[in-house]
Amino acid sequence: MSKVRVLVGTHKGAFILTSDGKRDKWDVSGPHFAGWPVFHLKASPADPNRIYASQCSDWFGQVIQRSNDGGKTWETPGGGVKMAPGTMPTGESNNFKYDTSAETGKPLTTHQWYDGTQHPWEFKRVWHLEPSLTDPDTVYAGVEDAAIFRTTDGAHSWHELAGLRGHGTGPKWQPGAGGMGLHTIILDRSNPNRIFIAISAAGAFRTDDGGKTWKPTNRGLKSQYIPDQTAEVGHCVHHVAMHPARPGVLYMQKHWDVMRSNDAGDSWQEVSGNLPTDFGFVIDVHAHEPETIYVVPIKSDSEHFPLDGQLRVYRSRTGGNEWEPLTKGLPQSNCYVNVLRDAMAVDSLDSCGVYFGTTGGQVYASSDAGNSWSAIVHDLPKVLSVEVQTLQ
């Protein structure tokens, strides 16, 4: 029988939840790295027991951890080198090295700050880890300030794909309320040279040459809080999702608006439809139904909790516009938690499982594609990320 492994990053450590294919009883392992914020854990599709974790604190800095046995034991590749937050990586002794110039030779030194002034690029933390689809030693990392890095030696060393920040719009990027994090990385199974990324608050970008050059993919986005509401960059994209079988179709949860692209991000159309509010952070796609998508609406950009205190996942079976609330097993009164951008995942079992974690420390699971829910665990620290593995 298949097994399921749920990887949970929290504000005070990492937890690994395991079950058989029935998904009705769960074993909980953790906290791993107790006391440390763990922003993201993700396993390699090429080696399910290879798991990478981003461990970071404002006091001790950034560390990448690696497990080769499904999370039972961990090691720190590169000898435990730490990068203090707020510093610009330089030299060969650091795991993460910002490139100081684009391929054109132009310096990459500043970006726009909240007040419109220029601010030096800093290294603060790794928001997201995306292992290669084919090589367990190759991983992409999305960092704050906005940049994408790659390792090809199992996280011993990291090098920036500098063409992204070297794009001509780089000096115009500015932080969102949560910082200027590159939080979404999607690898295209049908085209190994194509990668999609998203940055808050610069927007969505795509490369078709393995990361050498990048193009903004924000046409059709409209953001009322920036001077040019339809600008090429400057949009606060919260998350992007894609079904592997349809790499040309993307779904986006933006700072207001749920969006869809049918042309690999070249253009976007709003599909918020009958949602009670179209503000939220997370979006994901059913494992077997590419037109079935999930969001968790939040009241507003200033009130990050469910409308009317009712925790509801909304599902569309038509790729957007037509939405239904999924409430069975979820609290429908006095619930004021949030679901962060990397805190939802789906498994690939025949009866698709959906999982999400909350800022209140609950991890909810549905073994029937969202029709009903139950809490795997209560009272964890604030959940920052949720990923799931389907193991044979």
Secondary structure by P-SEA (a helix, b strand, c coil): cbbbbbbbbcccbbbbbbbcccccbbbbbccccccccccbbbbbcccccbbbbbbbcccccbbbbbbccccccccccccccccccccccccccccccccccccccccccbbbcccccccccccccccccccccccccbbbbbccccbbbbbcccccbbbbcccccccccccccccccccccccbbbbbcccccbbbbbcccccbbbbcccccbbbbccccccccccccccccccccccccccccccccbbbbbcccccccccccccbbbbcccccccccccbbbbccccccbbbbbbcccccccccccccbbbbbbcccccbbbbbcccccccccccccccccccccccccbbbbbbcccbbbbbbcccccbbbbcccccccccbbbbbbcc
